Amino acid sequence: MANVRDLKKDINYVLGDIIEAAYVWEYTHTGKDTKKTEAIVDEAIEAFDELIAKVNDKKVENKKAHFKQINAELETKGRALIKKINELA
């Protein structure tokens, strides 16, 4: 990982794309209940807030390991949210 700025951009892009995908699903499936997509969007926003708070934490001993852990957590949460979008019916 290059730096903190790139990690913040990755968090923003990944979760932003997930939110966009949820809205695209809503747009292409008019007439369907949107409660599930709203829950996905809320979960993505919550994950964004949590990850950015962890990135901004200044009380970390080993920054490199801390940022790797955040990157892994972003991947895990992102995959879970994408799976939820793919399972919408």
Order of alpha helices (4+ residues) and beta strands (2+ residues): alpha-alpha-alpha
